[in-house]
Amino acid sequence: MHRAQQVLGQRGCGRGADTGKLVGGAAEVERKIIHVDMDAFFAAIEQRDDPSLRSKPVVVGGDPDSRGVVAAASYEARAYGIHSAMPSSQARRRCPQVVFVRPNHETYREVSTQVMALLREYTPVIEPLSVDEAFLDVTSSVGLFGSARRIGEQIRGRIRETLQLTASVGIAPNKFLAKLASEGAKPDGLLEVKPEEVLTFLAALPVERIWGVGETRAAKLRRLGFTTIGQLQQCPAEELVAQFGKQGEELYKLARGFDESAVQPGRERKSVSHEETFAEDTNDMVFLGAILLQLSEQVGRRLRAQELKGCTITLKLRYADFRTITRSKTLPQPTDSDKQIYESARALLAAVGLGGRKVRLLGVGVSNFDVGEQLRLLAEDSAEASAVERAVDEVRERFGPQSVRRARLVDGGTAEEGRRQRVEPDSDGPQRKAVQDGNNQ
Amino acid sequence: MLDATCPQEELYDIVQTVARGVSGRSTQPVQNNIYLSSQGDTLRLVATDLEYVSIDATIPATVADEGATTVPARYFAQIAGSLPAGEVSLAANEADTLAIACGSARYEIRGVATDDFQMLPALDEAVEFSLPQSELHDLLRQTAFAASTDETRPILTGVLFTVVDSKLQLVATDTYRLALCASKSEVGQEQQAIVSGRALNEVLRMLDDESDAPVAVAISETLARFEVGPITVASRLIEGEFPNYEKVIPDEDNLDKQVTVSTQELENALGRALIVAREDANRVVFETIESGLRITANSLDVGHVQEEISARLEGEAIETAFNATYMLNMLEAAGSEEVTISLSRPLEPGVMRPSDRDDYTYVVMPMQIM
């Protein structure tokens, strides 16, 4: 029995694509995709705006004296081994002269808007991934500007001149490769992966760099003898499908640099939600609470990545008899906080009152983004919580979704994990999310 | 055994008042009751949630026998309100059943023995002072509303009482706005306490804004007590450190733009704008124009509203947005013909003050303009 799982996220690969179309790692129609990623964005803005911080190790984040954490580190600070999500106190131990700056998200958002406006001049087909990175499909713009490389160079030059910031640019035939290329170009560089270079470019990279390969799946791949993508390229599709089911097919394609997902412009998000269908219907409130917390964290993480805050929290609940209800609560202030989302969802669930009825699906969503924020006079505890949440996001981004977990989920997870184990003995772990982007046009 | 008679009207009034001391959420059921005792020539009623508020009151009564019991606040209040005018007789028996008789009506209400009913402890080593009712009324009216109702940060649900230059100064903030008001009377001794906003709102209800009768205030290490005539409101102080409010009050030198408007006109305009703004987080955009102030609100779902009111302006033009209800709260409490709104830059805090007084300061954070 398998947990119902659907992935409709923007990162979903061209699923219906015919494997037979693969030609040397690229699709038949050669696209030109650019991934622009700002370098040490928050820290760089602080250094730009305060000359005394330039060429110094700078950490944007919480107070080292009160259990703050690093939200972003300048390259000078990274040289000391300081990275996001590290406790600020530890950062100071590694580098006593490090300068701590409180995050100023207002400014970051403003600069982000300027960056995106600049990128839009090169193509309308632009998909911002978060405040500091975006995909551009410049296939049709190449005629106008010469080549994708020239566009990339111009973008970097103009960001440097007009915003006094640096960006790294990756150019490739698809999104997956373009993002890998910009990572390879960092910091302050440009890397183009031509179609004929795709297989070689990928071969040296570790398997974790493939989209959707988290900690658990990487461990399984390593057990099977695949450490690099190059080793994976040698493996026939059938074997991967046998080991990983449907996802084996994707591994096979991505290992060869095949990704058909389109750059999706104008995705005006109306809601961000996650839901999960259980293997067994349940009315175990401890289990449901743990699921709500996890769904809230997933939603919070996506909101923060996109710099969105919403006022309305929605709980979706499907009973064993498939009757589905939704309950919403509107907060006075927009939020992207895991805690607030969870508390509201929890209250909504409590208000529904299961009365012993079993549930087969729970979902948590946040919407109503089109609201300007009420600013605060006093920094609130939540500012600190938010820094922690953002830092945790970064760790998860780098080390996989299960790398940082709430004690609550580890504890409560025993029951939860037990349930999983029972129904899915060969579970390969953390990809339990049924992601649903509620983007209505 | 409790046995007393008193007029229905007086009983009803006092039961209504005291019943507000019951939170309805108490984990001990007996705390949802009103304690009732007859003694000397008075009837005493007490209700408390043991945390935020305790209300203790006496009324004159004809006492046939002294004694005490407790009865559910909800039923007692309903009954007291439903009885016909006339003398009400209250008599408890050994099983703590309270017989209530008035006119032709006869109730027998199941009560609970007083043994488990708890009250707040008496105040020891308290600092005491008194203020005219009207003055305390204004102080509370102008500050308590700004306290937070979010129980997850208890400290902000309280109002800070301090003494500055011998004057009592009250400060409340929910982090979005801050209200600070100082007394005219001198109260003497240095002290500092954070008093529950909920308890203070109860005190506020009892105060007569035109009476000069004194309110006796006592504050100890752990409790605050307010005696308004025969009614005493007490509350546990909120422990912890109040945020450093002084640093959020903008420096006067930076407030280079001033808008002085009629309190009533601005109140009316905001009330109208709110019909649209309510669908947009109460956001109202303020824009200074030659003739005064332009107020607009927009909602994708509802539509648009615009209004211009006359104002005296100083400094450069500015456009900023505020939560209309935060401003209305202040305007309703200001008690002055005109208010002055002082601003610096669009995303920086604004300061509102009655134009003719400097003892009341209201700092409000703007909203982003979308």
Interface residues (C-beta under 8 A of the other chain):
Chain A: E106 C311 P332 Q333 P334 D370 V371 G372 E373 Q374 L375 R376 L377 L378 E380 D381
Chain B: R153 T173 T175 Y176 R177 L178 P243 Y245 V248 D280 A281 R283 L300 A321 N323 L347 P349 V363 M365 P366 M367 Q368 I369 M370
